[in-house]
Amino acid sequence: MTPALFATVAANEAEKAAPDTTLVDVQMIGSAGRLYISGRAESVRAARDAIVGVLSAVEGRDH
């Protein structure tokens, strides 16, 4: 998978972990994708933690 496409994985995990957040933008261009979300700080942190957990479990290159 192209590294930028992991932004879609991150967006999916963020919405599952914190459904009360708002997905502002997902960019899947270039060597690094971008994900912008908004919401309560507590919810955004929960989304972040879920994203880190999923992306850390991806097999392939060393993290």
PDB file of N, CA, C and O in Angstrom:
ATOM      1  N   MET A   1       0.844  -1.166   0.000  1.00  0.00           N
ATOM      2  CA  MET A   1       0.000   0.000   0.000  1.00  0.00           C
ATOM      3  C   MET A   1       0.892   1.232   0.000  1.00  0.00           C
ATOM      4  O   MET A   1       1.887   1.294   0.722  1.00  0.00           O
ATOM      5  N   THR A   2       0.530   2.192  -0.802  1.00  0.00           N
ATOM      6  CA  THR A   2       1.259   3.451  -0.822  1.00  0.00           C
ATOM      7  C   THR A   2       1.137   4.116   0.545  1.00  0.00           C
ATOM      8  O   THR A   2       0.044   4.162   1.109  1.00  0.00           O
ATOM      9  N   PRO A   3       2.238   4.633   1.086  1.00  0.00           N
ATOM     10  CA  PRO A   3       2.185   5.200   2.428  1.00  0.00           C
ATOM     11  C   PRO A   3       1.067   6.220   2.639  1.00  0.00           C
ATOM     12  O   PRO A   3       0.457   6.256   3.708  1.00  0.00           O
ATOM     13  N   ALA A   4       0.799   7.035   1.644  1.00  0.00           N
ATOM     14  CA  ALA A   4      -0.246   8.049   1.800  1.00  0.00           C
ATOM     15  C   ALA A   4      -1.620   7.418   2.003  1.00  0.00           C
ATOM     16  O   ALA A   4      -2.495   8.024   2.621  1.00  0.00           O
ATOM     17  N   LEU A   5      -1.816   6.213   1.491  1.00  0.00           N
ATOM     18  CA  LEU A   5      -3.116   5.569   1.646  1.00  0.00           C
ATOM     19  C   LEU A   5      -3.394   5.150   3.082  1.00  0.00           C
ATOM     20  O   LEU A   5      -4.539   4.866   3.431  1.00  0.00           O
ATOM     21  N   PHE A   6      -2.372   5.109   3.913  1.00  0.00           N
ATOM     22  CA  PHE A   6      -2.601   4.806   5.319  1.00  0.00           C
ATOM     23  C   PHE A   6      -3.448   5.895   5.986  1.00  0.00           C
ATOM     24  O   PHE A   6      -4.006   5.673   7.061  1.00  0.00           O
ATOM     25  N   ALA A   7      -3.546   7.068   5.354  1.00  0.00           N
ATOM     26  CA  ALA A   7      -4.414   8.120   5.883  1.00  0.00           C
ATOM     27  C   ALA A   7      -5.860   7.647   5.908  1.00  0.00           C
ATOM     28  O   ALA A   7      -6.614   8.019   6.807  1.00  0.00           O
ATOM     29  N   THR A   8      -6.258   6.832   4.934  1.00  0.00           N
ATOM     30  CA  THR A   8      -7.624   6.315   4.927  1.00  0.00           C
ATOM     31  C   THR A   8      -7.820   5.304   6.047  1.00  0.00           C
ATOM     32  O   THR A   8      -8.886   5.252   6.660  1.00  0.00           O
ATOM     33  N   VAL A   9      -6.808   4.510   6.312  1.00  0.00           N
ATOM     34  CA  VAL A   9      -6.873   3.575   7.438  1.00  0.00           C
ATOM     35  C   VAL A   9      -6.998   4.373   8.737  1.00  0.00           C
ATOM     36  O   VAL A   9      -7.797   4.034   9.610  1.00  0.00           O
ATOM     37  N   ALA A  10      -6.210   5.422   8.851  1.00  0.00           N
ATOM     38  CA  ALA A  10      -6.253   6.261  10.044  1.00  0.00           C
ATOM     39  C   ALA A  10      -7.629   6.904  10.211  1.00  0.00           C
ATOM     40  O   ALA A  10      -8.155   6.957  11.322  1.00  0.00           O
ATOM     41  N   ALA A  11      -8.212   7.390   9.121  1.00  0.00           N
ATOM     42  CA  ALA A  11      -9.534   8.011   9.195  1.00  0.00           C
ATOM     43  C   ALA A  11     -10.584   7.008   9.649  1.00  0.00           C
ATOM     44  O   ALA A  11     -11.445   7.332  10.466  1.00  0.00           O
ATOM     45  N   ASN A  12     -10.513   5.802   9.126  1.00  0.00           N
ATOM     46  CA  ASN A  12     -11.460   4.766   9.505  1.00  0.00           C
ATOM     47  C   ASN A  12     -11.348   4.445  10.991  1.00  0.00           C
ATOM     48  O   ASN A  12     -12.360   4.351  11.686  1.00  0.00           O
ATOM     49  N   GLU A  13     -10.137   4.278  11.473  1.00  0.00           N
ATOM     50  CA  GLU A  13      -9.929   3.976  12.894  1.00  0.00           C
ATOM     51  C   GLU A  13     -10.371   5.123  13.784  1.00  0.00           C
ATOM     52  O   GLU A  13     -10.944   4.903  14.851  1.00  0.00           O
ATOM     53  N   ALA A  14     -10.105   6.349  13.348  1.00  0.00           N
ATOM     54  CA  ALA A  14     -10.508   7.513  14.136  1.00  0.00           C
ATOM     55  C   ALA A  14     -12.022   7.563  14.286  1.00  0.00           C
ATOM     56  O   ALA A  14     -12.530   7.834  15.374  1.00  0.00           O
ATOM     57  N   GLU A  15     -12.739   7.305  13.208  1.00  0.00           N
ATOM     58  CA  GLU A  15     -14.202   7.340  13.270  1.00  0.00           C
ATOM     59  C   GLU A  15     -14.766   6.215  14.128  1.00  0.00           C
ATOM     60  O   GLU A  15     -15.786   6.398  14.792  1.00  0.00           O
ATOM     61  N   LYS A  16     -14.111   5.049  14.121  1.00  0.00           N
ATOM     62  CA  LYS A  16     -14.572   3.945  14.958  1.00  0.00           C
ATOM     63  C   LYS A  16     -14.311   4.228  16.438  1.00  0.00           C
ATOM     64  O   LYS A  16     -15.158   3.950  17.286  1.00  0.00           O
ATOM     65  N   ALA A  17     -13.139   4.781  16.741  1.00  0.00           N
ATOM     66  CA  ALA A  17     -12.749   5.007  18.138  1.00  0.00           C
ATOM     67  C   ALA A  17     -13.463   6.206  18.759  1.00  0.00           C
ATOM     68  O   ALA A  17     -13.755   6.211  19.955  1.00  0.00           O
ATOM     69  N   ALA A  18     -13.739   7.215  17.946  1.00  0.00           N
ATOM     70  CA  ALA A  18     -14.347   8.445  18.475  1.00  0.00           C
ATOM     71  C   ALA A  18     -15.378   8.959  17.472  1.00  0.00           C
ATOM     72  O   ALA A  18     -15.107   9.903  16.729  1.00  0.00           O
ATOM     73  N   PRO A  19     -16.550   8.345  17.451  1.00  0.00           N
ATOM     74  CA  PRO A  19     -17.561   8.727  16.460  1.00  0.00           C
ATOM     75  C   PRO A  19     -18.099  10.156  16.621  1.00  0.00           C
ATOM     76  O   PRO A  19     -18.755  10.675  15.718  1.00  0.00           O
ATOM     77  N   ASP A  20     -17.825  10.786  17.756  1.00  0.00           N
ATOM     78  CA  ASP A  20     -18.292  12.156  17.938  1.00  0.00           C
ATOM     79  C   ASP A  20     -17.335  13.195  17.366  1.00  0.00           C
ATOM     80  O   ASP A  20     -17.622  14.390  17.437  1.00  0.00           O
ATOM     81  N   THR A  21     -16.213  12.774  16.805  1.00  0.00           N
ATOM     82  CA  THR A  21     -15.297  13.706  16.158  1.00  0.00           C
ATOM     83  C   THR A  21     -15.793  13.991  14.739  1.00  0.00           C
ATOM     84  O   THR A  21     -16.632  13.267  14.203  1.00  0.00           O
ATOM     85  N   THR A  22     -15.267  15.044  14.153  1.00  0.00           N
ATOM     86  CA  THR A  22     -15.618  15.420  12.786  1.00  0.00           C
ATOM     87  C   THR A  22     -14.404  15.218  11.899  1.00  0.00           C
ATOM     88  O   THR A  22     -13.327  15.747  12.174  1.00  0.00           O
ATOM     89  N   LEU A  23     -14.582  14.456  10.843  1.00  0.00           N
ATOM     90  CA  LEU A  23     -13.521  14.257   9.858  1.00  0.00           C
ATOM     91  C   LEU A  23     -13.512  15.480   8.952  1.00  0.00           C
ATOM     92  O   LEU A  23     -14.435  15.673   8.161  1.00  0.00           O
ATOM     93  N   VAL A  24     -12.482  16.301   9.062  1.00  0.00           N
ATOM     94  CA  VAL A  24     -12.407  17.555   8.322  1.00  0.00           C
ATOM     95  C   VAL A  24     -11.837  17.322   6.934  1.00  0.00           C
ATOM     96  O   VAL A  24     -12.381  17.821   5.949  1.00  0.00           O
ATOM     97  N   ASP A  25     -10.740  16.564   6.844  1.00  0.00           N
ATOM     98  CA  ASP A  25     -10.087  16.350   5.554  1.00  0.00           C
ATOM     99  C   ASP A  25      -9.180  15.137   5.632  1.00  0.00           C
ATOM    100  O   ASP A  25      -8.554  14.879   6.659  1.00  0.00           O
ATOM    101  N   VAL A  26      -9.117  14.397   4.537  1.00  0.00           N
ATOM    102  CA  VAL A  26      -8.171  13.296   4.387  1.00  0.00           C
ATOM    103  C   VAL A  26      -7.456  13.509   3.065  1.00  0.00           C
ATOM    104  O   VAL A  26      -8.098  13.612   2.020  1.00  0.00           O
ATOM    105  N   GLN A  27      -6.134  13.574   3.103  1.00  0.00           N
ATOM    106  CA  GLN A  27      -5.343  13.775   1.887  1.00  0.00           C
ATOM    107  C   GLN A  27      -4.475  12.548   1.666  1.00  0.00           C
ATOM    108  O   GLN A  27      -3.696  12.160   2.536  1.00  0.00           O
ATOM    109  N   MET A  28      -4.615  11.948   0.510  1.00  0.00           N
ATOM    110  CA  MET A  28      -3.863  10.730   0.189  1.00  0.00           C
ATOM    111  C   MET A  28      -2.920  10.987  -0.969  1.00  0.00           C
ATOM    112  O   MET A  28      -2.895  10.230  -1.940  1.00  0.00           O
ATOM    113  N   ILE A  29      -2.147  12.052  -0.866  1.00  0.00           N
ATOM    114  CA  ILE A  29      -1.269  12.464  -1.949  1.00  0.00           C
ATOM    115  C   ILE A  29       0.162  12.517  -1.429  1.00  0.00           C
ATOM    116  O   ILE A  29       0.415  12.951  -0.305  1.00  0.00           O
ATOM    117  N   GLY A  30       1.079  12.074  -2.258  1.00  0.00           N
ATOM    118  CA  GLY A  30       2.488  12.158  -1.908  1.00  0.00           C
ATOM    119  C   GLY A  30       2.943  10.986  -1.064  1.00  0.00           C
ATOM    120  O   GLY A  30       2.281   9.951  -0.992  1.00  0.00           O
ATOM    121  N   SER A  31       4.071  11.170  -0.438  1.00  0.00           N
ATOM    122  CA  SER A  31       4.642  10.076   0.344  1.00  0.00           C
ATOM    123  C   SER A  31       4.056   9.991   1.745  1.00  0.00           C
ATOM    124  O   SER A  31       4.272   9.003   2.448  1.00  0.00           O
ATOM    125  N   ALA A  32       3.324  11.004   2.154  1.00  0.00           N
ATOM    126  CA  ALA A  32       2.703  10.976   3.480  1.00  0.00           C
ATOM    127  C   ALA A  32       1.302  11.561   3.380  1.00  0.00           C
ATOM    128  O   ALA A  32       1.124  12.687   2.916  1.00  0.00           O
ATOM    129  N   GLY A  33       0.316  10.800   3.813  1.00  0.00           N
ATOM    130  CA  GLY A  33      -1.049  11.295   3.824  1.00  0.00           C
ATOM    131  C   GLY A  33      -1.280  12.195   5.020  1.00  0.00           C
ATOM    132  O   GLY A  33      -0.463  12.257   5.938  1.00  0.00           O
ATOM    133  N   ARG A  34      -2.392  12.883   4.996  1.00  0.00           N
ATOM    134  CA  ARG A  34      -2.744  13.780   6.096  1.00  0.00           C
ATOM    135  C   ARG A  34      -4.178  13.504   6.519  1.00  0.00           C
ATOM    136  O   ARG A  34      -5.038  13.207   5.689  1.00  0.00           O
ATOM    137  N   LEU A  35      -4.422  13.604   7.800  1.00  0.00           N
ATOM    138  CA  LEU A  35      -5.760  13.433   8.355  1.00  0.00           C
ATOM    139  C   LEU A  35      -6.017  14.586   9.307  1.00  0.00           C
ATOM    140  O   LEU A  35      -5.232  14.831  10.223  1.00  0.00           O
ATOM    141  N   TYR A  36      -7.114  15.291   9.089  1.00  0.00           N
ATOM    142  CA  TYR A  36      -7.496  16.397   9.954  1.00  0.00           C
ATOM    143  C   TYR A  36      -8.845  16.062  10.572  1.00  0.00           C
ATOM    144  O   TYR A  36      -9.820  15.823   9.860  1.00  0.00           O
ATOM    145  N   ILE A  37      -8.895  16.046  11.899  1.00  0.00           N
ATOM    146  CA  ILE A  37     -10.147  15.797  12.601  1.00  0.00           C
ATOM    147  C   ILE A  37     -10.330  16.890  13.653  1.00  0.00           C
ATOM    148  O   ILE A  37      -9.371  17.526  14.091  1.00  0.00           O
ATOM    149  N   SER A  38     -11.576  17.087  14.039  1.00  0.00           N
ATOM    150  CA  SER A  38     -11.846  18.059  15.096  1.00  0.00           C
ATOM    151  C   SER A  38     -12.850  17.453  16.069  1.00  0.00           C
ATOM    152  O   SER A  38     -13.564  16.502  15.750  1.00  0.00           O
ATOM    153  N   GLY A  39     -12.879  18.027  17.248  1.00  0.00           N
ATOM    154  CA  GLY A  39     -13.782  17.548  18.286  1.00  0.00           C
ATOM    155  C   GLY A  39     -13.218  17.876  19.656  1.00  0.00           C
ATOM    156  O   GLY A  39     -12.247  18.620  19.790  1.00  0.00           O
ATOM    157  N   ARG A  40     -13.850  17.303  20.665  1.00  0.00           N
ATOM    158  CA  ARG A  40     -13.350  17.497  22.022  1.00  0.00           C
ATOM    159  C   ARG A  40     -11.939  16.910  22.126  1.00  0.00           C
ATOM    160  O   ARG A  40     -11.634  15.897  21.497  1.00  0.00           O
ATOM    161  N   ALA A  41     -11.104  17.539  22.904  1.00  0.00           N
ATOM    162  CA  ALA A  41      -9.715  17.090  23.043  1.00  0.00           C
ATOM    163  C   ALA A  41      -9.653  15.629  23.475  1.00  0.00           C
ATOM    164  O   ALA A  41      -8.816  14.871  22.985  1.00  0.00           O
ATOM    165  N   GLU A  42     -10.519  15.237  24.375  1.00  0.00           N
ATOM    166  CA  GLU A  42     -10.550  13.851  24.854  1.00  0.00           C
ATOM    167  C   GLU A  42     -10.852  12.872  23.716  1.00  0.00           C
ATOM    168  O   GLU A  42     -10.241  11.806  23.636  1.00  0.00           O
ATOM    169  N   SER A  43     -11.777  13.225  22.853  1.00  0.00           N
ATOM    170  CA  SER A  43     -12.136  12.365  21.724  1.00  0.00           C
ATOM    171  C   SER A  43     -11.024  12.307  20.689  1.00  0.00           C
ATOM    172  O   SER A  43     -10.740  11.249  20.127  1.00  0.00           O
ATOM    173  N   VAL A  44     -10.399  13.445  20.442  1.00  0.00           N
ATOM    174  CA  VAL A  44      -9.300  13.483  19.471  1.00  0.00           C
ATOM    175  C   VAL A  44      -8.130  12.636  19.975  1.00  0.00           C
ATOM    176  O   VAL A  44      -7.481  11.948  19.187  1.00  0.00           O
ATOM    177  N   ARG A  45      -7.859  12.682  21.266  1.00  0.00           N
ATOM    178  CA  ARG A  45      -6.791  11.845  21.826  1.00  0.00           C
ATOM    179  C   ARG A  45      -7.142  10.365  21.708  1.00  0.00           C
ATOM    180  O   ARG A  45      -6.268   9.549  21.416  1.00  0.00           O
ATOM    181  N   ALA A  46      -8.394  10.008  21.927  1.00  0.00           N
ATOM    182  CA  ALA A  46      -8.817   8.612  21.770  1.00  0.00           C
ATOM    183  C   ALA A  46      -8.645   8.162  20.321  1.00  0.00           C
ATOM    184  O   ALA A  46      -8.203   7.043  20.061  1.00  0.00           O
ATOM    185  N   ALA A  47      -8.994   9.036  19.385  1.00  0.00           N
ATOM    186  CA  ALA A  47      -8.811   8.719  17.968  1.00  0.00           C
ATOM    187  C   ALA A  47      -7.323   8.536  17.653  1.00  0.00           C
ATOM    188  O   ALA A  47      -6.936   7.597  16.958  1.00  0.00           O
ATOM    189  N   ARG A  48      -6.504   9.438  18.170  1.00  0.00           N
ATOM    190  CA  ARG A  48      -5.065   9.343  17.950  1.00  0.00           C
ATOM    191  C   ARG A  48      -4.509   8.024  18.466  1.00  0.00           C
ATOM    192  O   ARG A  48      -3.727   7.365  17.781  1.00  0.00           O
ATOM    193  N   ASP A  49      -4.907   7.641  19.662  1.00  0.00           N
ATOM    194  CA  ASP A  49      -4.417   6.405  20.254  1.00  0.00           C
ATOM    195  C   ASP A  49      -4.820   5.193  19.419  1.00  0.00           C
ATOM    196  O   ASP A  49      -4.032   4.263  19.248  1.00  0.00           O
ATOM    197  N   ALA A  50      -6.039   5.206  18.903  1.00  0.00           N
ATOM    198  CA  ALA A  50      -6.497   4.102  18.051  1.00  0.00           C
ATOM    199  C   ALA A  50      -5.698   4.043  16.762  1.00  0.00           C
ATOM    200  O   ALA A  50      -5.338   2.960  16.301  1.00  0.00           O
ATOM    201  N   ILE A  51      -5.420   5.198  16.179  1.00  0.00           N
ATOM    202  CA  ILE A  51      -4.640   5.259  14.936  1.00  0.00           C
ATOM    203  C   ILE A  51      -3.229   4.727  15.164  1.00  0.00           C
ATOM    204  O   ILE A  51      -2.729   3.922  14.378  1.00  0.00           O
ATOM    205  N   VAL A  52      -2.598   5.171  16.228  1.00  0.00           N
ATOM    206  CA  VAL A  52      -1.234   4.714  16.534  1.00  0.00           C
ATOM    207  C   VAL A  52      -1.214   3.207  16.723  1.00  0.00           C
ATOM    208  O   VAL A  52      -0.304   2.533  16.239  1.00  0.00           O
ATOM    209  N   GLY A  53      -2.211   2.669  17.425  1.00  0.00           N
ATOM    210  CA  GLY A  53      -2.268   1.229  17.652  1.00  0.00           C
ATOM    211  C   GLY A  53      -2.383   0.437  16.367  1.00  0.00           C
ATOM    212  O   GLY A  53      -1.698  -0.571  16.194  1.00  0.00           O
ATOM    213  N   VAL A  54      -3.239   0.880  15.468  1.00  0.00           N
ATOM    214  CA  VAL A  54      -3.437   0.157  14.200  1.00  0.00           C
ATOM    215  C   VAL A  54      -2.218   0.286  13.301  1.00  0.00           C
ATOM    216  O   VAL A  54      -1.758  -0.709  12.740  1.00  0.00           O
ATOM    217  N   LEU A  55      -1.694   1.477  13.156  1.00  0.00           N
ATOM    218  CA  LEU A  55      -0.554   1.659  12.255  1.00  0.00           C
ATOM    219  C   LEU A  55       0.713   0.998  12.802  1.00  0.00           C
ATOM    220  O   LEU A  55       1.584   0.591  12.032  1.00  0.00           O
ATOM    221  N   SER A  56       0.816   0.894  14.113  1.00  0.00           N
ATOM    222  CA  SER A  56       1.975   0.216  14.705  1.00  0.00           C
ATOM    223  C   SER A  56       1.937  -1.290  14.435  1.00  0.00           C
ATOM    224  O   SER A  56       2.974  -1.953  14.441  1.00  0.00           O
ATOM    225  N   ALA A  57       0.750  -1.819  14.202  1.00  0.00           N
ATOM    226  CA  ALA A  57       0.603  -3.254  13.974  1.00  0.00           C
ATOM    227  C   ALA A  57       0.782  -3.657  12.503  1.00  0.00           C
ATOM    228  O   ALA A  57       0.757  -4.842  12.174  1.00  0.00           O
ATOM    229  N   VAL A  58       0.961  -2.667  11.628  1.00  0.00           N
ATOM    230  CA  VAL A  58       1.145  -2.982  10.212  1.00  0.00           C
ATOM    231  C   VAL A  58       2.497  -3.633  10.017  1.00  0.00           C
ATOM    232  O   VAL A  58       3.520  -3.105  10.452  1.00  0.00           O
ATOM    233  N   GLU A  59       2.499  -4.772   9.369  1.00  0.00           N
ATOM    234  CA  GLU A  59       3.752  -5.480   9.116  1.00  0.00           C
ATOM    235  C   GLU A  59       4.416  -4.923   7.862  1.00  0.00           C
ATOM    236  O   GLU A  59       3.744  -4.479   6.931  1.00  0.00           O
ATOM    237  N   GLY A  60       5.725  -4.955   7.853  1.00  0.00           N
ATOM    238  CA  GLY A  60       6.468  -4.449   6.703  1.00  0.00           C
ATOM    239  C   GLY A  60       7.746  -3.814   7.175  1.00  0.00           C
ATOM    240  O   GLY A  60       8.533  -4.432   7.892  1.00  0.00           O
ATOM    241  N   ARG A  61       7.949  -2.604   6.780  1.00  0.00           N
ATOM    242  CA  ARG A  61       9.163  -1.890   7.159  1.00  0.00           C
ATOM    243  C   ARG A  61       9.211  -1.660   8.661  1.00  0.00           C
ATOM    244  O   ARG A  61       8.179  -1.654   9.333  1.00  0.00           O
ATOM    245  N   ASP A  62      10.423  -1.469   9.183  1.00  0.00           N
ATOM    246  CA  ASP A  62      10.566  -1.120  10.597  1.00  0.00           C
ATOM    247  C   ASP A  62       9.907   0.229  10.834  1.00  0.00           C
ATOM    248  O   ASP A  62       9.950   1.113   9.979  1.00  0.00           O
ATOM    249  N   HIS A  63       9.301   0.377  11.996  1.00  0.00           N
ATOM    250  CA  HIS A  63       8.604   1.630  12.324  1.00  0.00           C
ATOM    251  C   HIS A  63       9.559   2.608  12.938  1.00  0.00           C
ATOM    252  O   HIS A  63       9.165   3.721  13.284  1.00  0.00           O
TER     253      HIS A  63
END
